[in-house]
Amino acid sequence: MIDETELPKTENTGVCEECFGTGTKLDPVKGAIPCPCRRPDRFKKLLAAARIPPRYAKCSFATFKSAPGTSQDNALLLAQNLVNDFPVDRGLLFMGPAGVGKTHLAVAIIRGLIEKGFAGIFCEFGSLLKEIQDSYNPISKSSELKVLAPVYQTDVLVLDELGATIPTDWVRDTMYQIINKRYNDQKLTIFTTNYSDARGSDKEQVLEDRIGTRLRSRLYEMCKKVVMDGGDYRRVGL
């Protein structure tokens, strides 16, 4: 396990201390003025640090397509409300089959919060675990700490494809360590998963089977569950 007291110091790219994420600060002479944190260079810096894959670079609320009254439309509303009301007590857990827009909305949340001056990071969970494995130094653990520090400290973290990795003991321990750290620090975390809580048959696995009972319990308190259904948009036109 990692000694969290040894976490390296990282650059503070969190919420602006002058406008507190509103984008407007009070000048003693001019009154309310745009905050310098909204400069394009700061936005670009936070966006680059968010590690959003090129495939999802254009994902935003404006580009999300949903029909009124559908589960996607409800998910869009919840995601928009989270950004509008941030800081909030709970994140979102997007559940549903492939191609219903879970990752699109998760990325849109990061972009929306970055526009307000907050820092965010996108992680595909399997890739994050691989990065931790590749960096691990059994003597100093310094490389592993460097990988995990920004994941622990960022204002909003997206963990995409939760439960997709084969749940070995190491995977479950590492997954628990990351999520439990953010749970204890009350940091906003957004999750996406293809697994549900409803077991359709004795052989069908649910999210708890993939991440363990302890973590599923944490997620009930950390996130509001958002179930999305419908067809795979990637198949349209095939």
C-alpha positions in Angstrom: 0.0 0.0 0.0 1.1 3.6 -0.6 2.1 5.9 2.1 0.0 9.0 1.3 2.2 11.2 3.4 4.9 10.7 0.7 2.8 12.0 -2.1 4.7 14.5 -4.2 3.7 18.1 -4.4 1.9 19.0 -7.6 1.1 22.3 -9.2 -2.0 23.9 -7.8 -4.4 24.1 -10.7 -7.6 24.0 -8.6 -10.3 26.5 -8.2 -9.4 30.1 -8.5 -9.0 31.8 -5.1 -10.0 35.2 -6.4 -13.4 34.3 -8.0 -14.0 30.8 -6.5 -15.0 29.4 -9.9 -17.6 32.1 -10.8 -15.5 33.8 -13.4 -16.1 37.2 -11.9 -14.1 39.0 -9.2 -14.6 42.3 -7.4 -12.2 45.1 -8.2 -12.2 48.0 -5.5 -12.3 50.6 -8.3 -14.0 48.9 -11.3 -16.4 46.7 -9.4 -17.3 43.3 -10.9 -14.8 42.4 -13.7 -13.9 39.2 -15.5 -11.4 37.2 -13.5 -7.9 36.5 -15.0 -8.5 32.8 -14.4 -10.8 32.8 -17.4 -7.9 33.8 -19.7 -7.7 31.4 -22.7 -4.2 30.3 -21.7 -5.5 29.0 -18.3 -8.4 27.1 -19.9 -6.0 25.5 -22.4 -3.6 24.6 -19.6 -6.4 22.9 -17.6 -7.8 21.2 -20.7 -4.4 19.7 -21.6 -3.9 18.5 -18.0 -7.3 16.8 -18.1 -5.9 14.0 -20.4 -9.1 13.7 -22.4 -8.5 11.2 -25.3 -8.6 12.7 -28.8 -11.6 10.5 -29.6 -13.6 12.5 -27.0 -12.0 15.9 -27.5 -15.2 17.5 -28.9 -17.6 15.9 -26.4 -19.7 18.6 -24.7 -23.3 19.1 -23.6 -23.9 21.0 -26.8 -22.8 18.0 -28.9 -24.8 15.4 -26.9 -27.8 14.2 -28.8 -30.8 12.9 -26.8 -34.6 12.7 -27.4 -36.9 14.3 -24.9 -38.2 11.9 -22.2 -35.4 9.3 -22.7 -32.9 8.1 -20.2 -30.2 10.0 -22.1 -32.1 13.2 -21.8 -32.5 12.7 -18.0 -28.7 11.9 -17.8 -27.9 15.1 -19.7 -30.0 17.1 -17.3 -28.3 15.6 -14.2 -24.9 16.2 -15.7 -25.7 19.8 -16.5 -27.1 20.4 -13.1 -23.9 19.0 -11.5 -21.8 21.5 -13.4 -24.2 24.4 -12.7 -24.4 23.7 -8.9 -20.7 22.7 -8.3 -19.3 22.3 -5.7 -21.7 19.4 -4.9 -21.7 16.6 -2.4 -22.1 13.7 -4.8 -20.8 12.7 -8.2 -22.6 10.6 -10.8 -22.3 6.9 -11.7 -23.4 6.4 -15.3 -24.6 2.8 -15.9 -25.6 1.3 -19.2 -24.5 -0.7 -22.3 -21.9 0.4 -24.7 -22.8 3.3 -27.0 -25.4 5.1 -25.0 -23.3 8.2 -24.3 -21.9 7.6 -20.8 -18.3 8.7 -21.6 -19.6 11.6 -23.6 -21.4 13.1 -20.6 -18.5 12.4 -18.3 -16.1 14.3 -20.5 -18.7 17.1 -20.9 -18.8 17.4 -17.1 -15.0 17.8 -17.0 -15.1 20.4 -19.8 -17.9 22.3 -18.0 -16.0 22.5 -14.8 -12.7 23.5 -16.5 -14.6 26.4 -18.0 -15.4 27.4 -14.4 -11.8 27.3 -13.4 -11.7 23.8 -11.8 -9.1 21.1 -12.5 -10.2 17.7 -13.8 -8.6 14.4 -15.0 -10.0 11.7 -17.3 -8.8 8.1 -16.7 -9.8 5.0 -18.5 -9.6 2.6 -15.5 -7.7 -0.2 -17.2 -5.1 2.2 -18.7 -4.6 3.8 -15.3 -4.0 0.4 -13.7 -1.5 -0.4 -16.5 0.3 2.9 -15.9 0.6 2.2 -12.2 2.0 -1.3 -12.9 4.5 0.0 -15.5 5.7 2.8 -13.1 6.0 0.7 -10.0 9.4 0.7 -8.2 9.4 -1.9 -5.4 12.2 0.0 -3.6 11.2 3.7 -3.6 7.6 3.6 -4.9 8.4 7.2 -6.2 7.1 6.6 -9.7 3.9 5.1 -8.5 3.3 8.0 -6.2 3.9 10.4 -9.1 1.1 8.6 -11.1 -1.4 8.7 -8.3 -0.8 12.1 -6.8 -2.8 14.0 -9.5 -5.5 11.4 -9.5 -5.9 11.9 -5.7 -5.8 15.6 -5.7 -7.7 16.9 -8.8 -11.0 18.6 -8.2 -13.0 16.2 -10.4 -11.9 12.8 -11.6 -13.6 10.7 -14.3 -13.0 6.9 -13.9 -14.2 5.4 -17.2 -15.1 1.7 -17.7 -15.2 0.8 -14.0 -15.3 -2.9 -13.6 -14.0 -3.7 -17.1 -10.6 -5.0 -15.8 -10.4 -8.6 -14.5 -10.8 -8.3 -10.7 -7.6 -9.8 -9.4 -6.6 -9.1 -5.8 -4.2 -6.4 -6.9 -6.8 -4.8 -9.1 -9.3 -4.7 -6.3 -6.8 -3.4 -3.8 -5.6 -0.7 -6.1 -9.1 0.3 -7.1 -10.2 0.4 -3.5 -7.2 2.6 -2.5 -7.9 5.2 -5.2 -11.6 5.4 -4.7 -11.5 5.2 -1.0 -8.9 8.1 -0.9 -11.2 10.3 -2.9 -14.2 9.2 -0.8 -12.4 10.2 2.4 -11.3 13.5 1.0 -14.8 14.2 -0.4 -13.5 14.8 -3.9 -15.9 14.7 -6.8 -15.7 11.5 -8.8 -17.6 10.6 -12.0 -17.8 6.9 -13.0 -19.0 5.1 -16.1 -19.6 1.3 -16.2 -21.2 -1.2 -18.5 -22.3 -3.2 -15.5 -25.6 -2.7 -13.7 -26.9 -3.6 -10.2 -29.6 -5.8 -11.6 -28.7 -9.5 -12.1 -30.5 -10.8 -15.1 -29.5 -14.4 -14.6 -27.4 -16.5 -12.2 -24.4 -16.3 -14.5 -24.6 -12.6 -15.2 -22.2 -10.4 -13.3 -23.2 -7.2 -11.7 -21.0 -4.2 -10.7 -20.6 -5.5 -7.1 -19.1 -8.7 -8.5 -16.5 -6.7 -10.4 -15.5 -4.2 -7.8 -16.3 -5.8 -4.5 -18.9 -5.1 -1.8 -16.8 -2.5 0.1 -16.4 -0.3 -3.0 -20.0 -0.7 -4.1 -21.0 0.5 -0.7 -18.7 3.6 -1.0 -20.2 4.4 -4.4 -23.7 4.5 -3.0 -22.7 7.5 -0.9 -20.3 9.1 -3.4 -22.5 9.1 -6.4 -26.0 9.3 -7.7 -26.8 6.3 -10.0 -27.8 7.3 -13.5 -29.1 4.4 -15.6 -28.9 4.9 -19.4 -30.4 2.6 -22.0 -31.1 2.6 -25.7 -29.3 1.5 -28.8 -25.6 1.8 -29.6 -25.2 5.2 -31.4 -22.0 3.9 -33.1 -24.2 1.5 -35.1 -26.2 4.2 -36.7 -25.7 4.3 -40.5 -24.0 0.8 -40.6 
